[in-house]
């Protein structure tokens, strides 16, 4: 746990140092403040230092609780065993389990420390609550686990169905961690929790559940080889950061497949029915769509930024564009419909005019290739995990594809999607809950879709692509259906939908398994309608589990070239790829 602290007086500093020496029983121990704290060193306890005007400053009682916690780690924990874990959910959960264990020992020796540690937890809860809308699903679940270890109930804002359901599915493992007697057992308990959460999807995991922050995202190859980093190959960190020995879905509690009513048990673990319904996967149904927002940014971006973006894009793909143009023209020049009554003279047929006086079809007509008669949509995942380098490369990729397609006279559209908590939707949800309405069949209850159109079909102004940026969560199934509906309305011989994503579908209030079965069902429906789908994974291979036609980009700077290459091959194919 890390907190902001105000600058304290020398007297307070001296008091904290004396307290540390008394509690540890080591009189060479010192206390200092550092921006990289809190942490424990050999003979030093480091508390976090933040400028006095920073928000969320910790009060003196909570600071004392922070000191007590670090002392407990110093006395009773094998800190090196926790530090040896790779950064990610396994380490965070192991630390939470270990903190509960060592604090119990400290309270036995110094009962007065309990009140200060409780003040620390109260401060943590306030800080977490203030940042709740911006936290990743992974961090929210780790906070839920920490609260459960300390017998603290989440407040109304924190209680989202997917978190409650997941906590319910690991409740017996959480109970077992309370008996941890050593750091090694705390680490083993964390690994078991990580494995159980992975097993909820029978081997598939929600990337957004446990994806690293954008600037800490791991390369897919590294993650898949890391036993403490649940990535998508063995699946990303709890989904993305800790691939340990997986527990099977059969190990989950038998009641983890039935959904409890939030109104009846506001603080009780909640589970969902994730079985097939009538032989089909369960769809993710929103409570309402009235608050969903579609923003058309066609032509509304920064013209200067677009010109710079286009220049960078053409530097990446100009040779590929020229090659595709030559291939398309060569195809048009060598494919003719012969034996026609009108059109261009077909020279090899002239001899028939002499041999057969009644011959009437010495003409040929150029045949339009299928590749030219195509409409292409690029759909971009705008989730929070795309922030930083990923979204910048996605923007460049969109510019490269859109610019090239426009030059080659293809119809094209660029869309983006995310979801974000809606105060109006939450108010409706709480109203329905208070009225006793059964809300179990809904899987999006407080988040609205945030859909954006950067360049629509029929427009030759792609300036809006400069406005591509991140949102919050990524309900892939619903967004895919929206994009496919727009594409299906286009008159074209072929329709191609490319999806750019960095993981599994996720929302803050949706069950991850339902989100995945929903995405699979929608992909099947769209593919059966004749739309050709391509999944492009950014540093993540989740697309391989959903899209029959897919590529995984493991080096971000290769994205524009790889995406254009795949699209070019598809445009030159005679048949359709499903």
N, C-alpha and C positions, 0 to 999 in steps of 0.2 A: 504494500500500500504506500502511495506516495502523496504528499500533501504540500500545499503552499504554507509558508510560515512567515510571520512578520519578523523584523529584526528585533531582537530582545536585548535588554541591558546586560552589562557585564555581570551584575549581581545575579540575574536569572541564569546566565551562562554558567557561572560558578556553582549555582545551586544544582543545575542539571548534572554538572560534572561530579559533584559530591554524591548525588543520588546514584549515578552510574557506578561509582566505586563501591558504594555500600551494597547495592544489589548484586553486583558481580563478585564481590569479595576480592577484587583485584585492584589494588590501590595505584597501579600505574596506568589505569584506563583513563582516557580523556574523551571529552565530547567536543565536537566541532560542527560547523554548519558548512554545507557544500551544495552547489546547484545540482550535483549528480546524486545526492542522497535521496532516500535513506539507505544506509548499508552498514554492515559490521566489518571492521577490519581487526587485525590482531589485537592491538591495544587502543583502538579508537572506535567510538561510535559516532557515525556521521548522520546528522539530521538534515533535512532538506532546507535549502536557503532560497528564498524568493524575495524580490524587492517589496518594500512595505506597501506599495500601492497596488500590488497584484490582487486579483479577486480570489475569494475562497480561502482567505488567510486562516490558519489554524489557531485556536485559542490555546492558552497556557495549559489547561487541563488535558486537552487532546494531545498537545505536544508532549506532555508527561507520559501519556498513554503510548505515544510513539516510541519514546525512550524505553518504557517498560517492555514493549514488544521486542525491540532490538536487543535488550538485555536478555530476554528469554531465549531468543535465537542464539545469542552468544554463549549462554550457559548450557542449554539443553539440546541444541541442534547440531548436526554435522553439516555445516553450511556448505562445505565443498561438494557434498553429494547433490544438493539442489543446484549449485552453480554449474555443475558438470552437465546438466541438461541443456539442450539447445533452447534458445529463447522461443517462447510460444506457449500455447495453452497447457501442455504437460507440466512445464515448470511453474506456471502461475497457479495451477490447481494443486500441485505438490506443495508449493509454498503456503497456500491457504490451509491445507490439511495440517501441515507441520506447525503453522502458527497456532492453530487451535490446540494441538497437543502440547506445545511448549508453554503456552499461556496457562493451561491447566496446572502444569507443574509449578509455574511461578506463583499462581494464586494460592497453591497449597503452602508455599513458603512465605509469601507476602500477600495476605488476603486483601490488603488495602489497594493493591495494584489493579484489582478487578474494576473498580469504579473508573479509574483513569483510562483503561483500555476500552471500557464501554463508551466513554466520551470520545475516544478516537473513532470508534465505529459510528457513532452518531454524526461526527464530522465527515467521515467517509461517505455515509449515506446522503448527506446534504450535497456534497460535491458531485457524487455520482448522479443524483437526481437532476442537478442543474445541467449536466452534460448528456442526459439520457437520450434525447432525440438524435444526437450526433454519434452515439456509440455504435460500434459494429455489433452484430448479433453475437459473435464470439465473446466479446467483452461483457455483454449483458448476461450471457449464460454463466460466465465465470463469476460474475457478481452474485447471481442467483445461488450458485453453489456455495460461495463464501457465506452468504446470509444463512443458508440452510445449516451449514456447519456450526454457526453460532446461534441457532434456533431463533433467527430473526425472520419475520414474515415480510415479504415485499409489499410496498405500498401499491395503491391503485394504479398509478402511472406505470409502474414497472411490470404489472401483471399482464403479460401478453400470452395468448394461447400456446404459441410454439415453445416459449420458455417453460411454462408450467407443465406442458406435456413432456418435454424432454427431462425436466427434473423428476417427474413422476416415474419415468422409465428407468431412472438410475437411483431411485430412492433407497433400495436395499444396499447398493454399493456405498452410497453416502453414509448410511448407518454403520456399515462395516468400517469405514475410515475413522470413525470416532474411537475405535479401539486401537488405533495405531500406537505402537510402543517405541518406535524408532524412526529416524529419518528414512531409512530404507523402506520401511513399511508405508510411510507417507508417499514416497515416490511410486511404490507398487500400486497403492490405492489410486493415485492420479492416472497411472497408465491404464488401470482397469476401467476407470470412468471414461477416459478417452476412447478406449476400445468399445465400450458399450454404446457410446453415442454414435460411433462409426457404424456399429452393427444395426442401428435402427433402420438404416436404409438397405440392409442386406448387402453391404459392401460398397454402396454409393453414399457419398456424403455431400452436404450442402457447402459449397465453397464459401459462400458469404457467412455461413455460420461461424467459421473459424478462419477467415482469410486474414493474412497479415495486413498491416497498414500499407498504404500504397508505396511508401518509401522503404518498407521493410520486406516487400514481397520477395519470396524465394523463387529462384529459377526452378521450373518443374523437375528438371533432372536431379537437382540437388535435393529437392524435397523428397522425391520418391525413394532416394537412397538413405534417408535420415530416419532412424527408428524413433525419434522424438518429434517428428513433424508430420502430423496427420494430413497428408496432401491428397490431391484427387487421384493420383495413380494408385495409391493404396489408401488414399484419399486426403485431400488437402486440408491442412491444419485443423484438426479436429473436424474439420475438413481440411485445413490448409497447413497445419504445423505439427502434427505428431503422429507418425505412422508407427504404431506399436502393435503388439499381437492383438488381432481382432477377436472380440467375443462374438459369437453367432447371435443372430436375431432371436433364436430360440431361447437364449439366456435371458431375454428381457422379460419383465413381469407379465403374467398372463393377462392382466387387466390393462396392459399398455395399448390395447387395440380398441378400447371403448372410451368414449368422450364423456367427461363429467360436466355437469352444469356449473358455470361460474357463479350463478346466482345462489345455488344451493350450498356451495362450498367455496367461499371466496378465497380462502388461503390454502385450500387443499390441493395436492398434486392433481393435474388434469391430464387425461390421456385421450387419444383419438382413435376412431375406427379408420384404419388405413388399408383395409382389405379391399379387394375388387368388389364392385357393385354390379350385379347382373353380368359378371364376366368382363367388366370394363373397369379401368382404373378410376379412382375418385377424382373428380375435377375440382379445381380451386374456384369456389364461387364467392364473389364479393357480396358484402352486406348490401351495398348500393353502388351504383355507378354515377349517381347524380353529381358527385363532387370531383369526378375524374376531369383532368384538365388536358386539353390538346392545344398546343401553342404553335401557330404557323409562323416560322421565322424566315420563310422564303424571301430573299431580297432585303432582309432587315439587319444583316450583320455589318461589320466594319469593312468597308471596301478596301482600305489600305491593307488591313490584316489578311483579307482574302487574296489580294494580289501577291503578298509575300508567301502565303500558304500555297498558292498555285505555282509560284516559281519553284518552291522546294519540291512540290509534287512532280512537276515536269522533269526536274533534275533526276528524280527517282525512276520515273516510268516512261519518259519520252521514247527511248529506244524500243521498249515493249509495245508502246502504242503504235509506232511506225511499223513494227513487225506484224502486229495484228491487222493493221490496215492493209498491208500488202497481202497477207494471207486471205483476207476477206475479198479483196479485189481479184486475186488469182482464182479464187473459188468461183466468183461471178463470171470471170472470163472463160472458164473451162467447162461450165455446166450450161447446156443449151437444150431447149425443147425443139426437136426437129420435126420435119414432116408437117409444117404448118401452111395454111392457105395464105397467110400474110405474115409480114415481118421482114427480117433481113435475109437477103439471098444466101442460101446455103450452097456454096460452090460445089462440094462433092455431089450434090443432087442435080446439077445442071445436065449431066449426061443422060439422066432419065428423061429429060424433055425431048431429047432426040430419039431415044429408043422407044419411049411410050408417049405417043401424041396426046393421049388423054390425061397425062400426068398433071395434077393441079396443086401439088404441095411441095414446091422447091424452096420453101422458106424455113427459117429458124427464129426462135424467140429466146432471148436471154432469160434464164430461170433465176428468180430471186432466191438467195440462200436463206436457210432458216435462221442462221446466226444474226442477220440484220433485223429480222422481224422478232425482236425480243425486248421485253421490259425488265429492268433490273431494279431491285430495291436493296439498299444496304441498311440494316437495322443495327444500331449501336447500343450496347449495354452501358448505361450511364451510372452504374452503382458506385458507391463510395470507394470500393477497392480499385476502381479504375483511375483514381486520382493520380496526378503527377505524370510520370513518363508514359503510362499506358494511354491516358486520354489524349495526350499530345500526339502520340503516334496514331491513335484511332482517327483523330482529326486530319492528320496528314494522309492517312490511308483513304478516308472518305473523299478528300480533295483529289487525290490521284485517280481514284476510280471514277468519280463523277466527271471530272474534267475530260478524261479519256473517252468515256462513254458519250459525252456530249459531242466531242470532236468526231466520233465515229457514227453519229446520228442514231444512237440507241436511246430509247426512253429510259429515264432513270429517276430514282427518288432516294433521298437520304433521310432516315428517321432515327430518333433516339428515345429511350424509355428508362424510367425509374419509377419508384413510388416513394411517398413521403407521408408522415402522419398528418392527418387533417383534423383540426380542432372540431370542425363541424361534424365530421364523420364519427369522431370519438363521442361527441355529445349524443348523436343518434344512437350509437351502440350502447351507451350507458342508459339512455332512455328506454331502449328495448329490453335491456337487461333488467331494469327496475320494474318493467311491466310484466316480467316473467316470460317473455318470448323465448322460445327455444332457438338459440343461435348456433347450435352445434354444426349445422350443415354449412356454415359460412367459414371461409378460410382467409378472407381479407376483410377485417372488421373496422379498423381505425385508420387505414392508409388509403390514400387516393392515388390513382395513376397519374404520373406526370409525364405526358407524351409530347414530343416535340418533332416538328416537321422542319428540317433545315433546307431542303430543296424538294419541292413537290413535282410530280409529273406535270408536264405541260408548261413548265417555266424554264426559261433559259438563263435565269439569274441565280447562281449558286453562292452568292455572297453570304447567305445565312450559315454556311458551313463553318465560318469563322467563329460562330457562337457555340459550337459544340463544347459542352462542359459536363462535369459530374453532377449527379443528384445524390440519392441515398440508397434505396434498395432496388432489387431487380426481379420483378415478377415476370419471368420470361414467357410463360405460357400465354398469359393474357396479352402481352405486348406482341407476341408472334401472331396471334389471331388477328389483332388490329392491323398489323402491317400486311398480312396476307389478304385481308379483306380489301384493303386499298389497292393492292397489286392485282387481285382478281378482277377488279373493275376496269382494268386497262385492256384495250383491244390489241392483242399481240399474239403471234404464233407460239411464242414461248414466254414463260414468266419465271424469273430467277430471283430467289430471296436469299441474300447473304446475311448471316447473323454474326456479329462480332462480340465475343463475350470472354470474360476471364474466370468463369466458374459455373457453379450450379445456381439454379433459381433460388431466391430468398426474399422474404419480407420480414419485417420486425414482428408481425402478428400472424404469420401463416405457418402451418406445420410443414417442415421441410420435405417430408415424404410425399405429402399431398401435392406440393408444388412440383415435385419431380414427376409424379404420375400424370399430373395435369399437362406438363410440358410434353411428355411422350405421347399422350393421347392427341394433343393438338398437332404435333409434328406428323403423326400418322394421318390425321384428317387432311392436313394441308397437302401432304405428298400425294394422297389419293385423289386430290382435286386437280392434279397435274402441275402444280407449282414445284419447281426444282429448288431444293434447299441445300445450302452449304453452311456448315458451322465452322467458324474460325476461332480457335482458342488462343488466348494470349497468356503465355506462360502457364497454361493449365490444359489438361487433356479431358476435361469434363465433356467437351463437345463429342468426343468419341463414343460416349455412352448414349447420346441422343440422336445425332445426325449421321445418317449412312454415308453421306459425302462430307468429309471434314478434313481440316488441316490444323496442326498445332504449331504455333509460332513460338519458338523457344528463345529467340533473340529479337527484342522489340524492333531494332532498326531494320529487320528483314520484313516487317509486316507489309508495307505497301507493295513491295516487289512480289512477295509470295501470294498475296491476295489477288493482285492483277494477273499473275501467271495462271492461277487456278481458274479465274473467271475467263481468261482468254481461251484456255483449253475447252472450257464448257461451251463457250459461244461458237467454237469451231466444230463441235460435235454435231453429228447428224441426228443422233437419237437423244432422248431425254434421260437425265440422270435422276434417279429416285433414291 
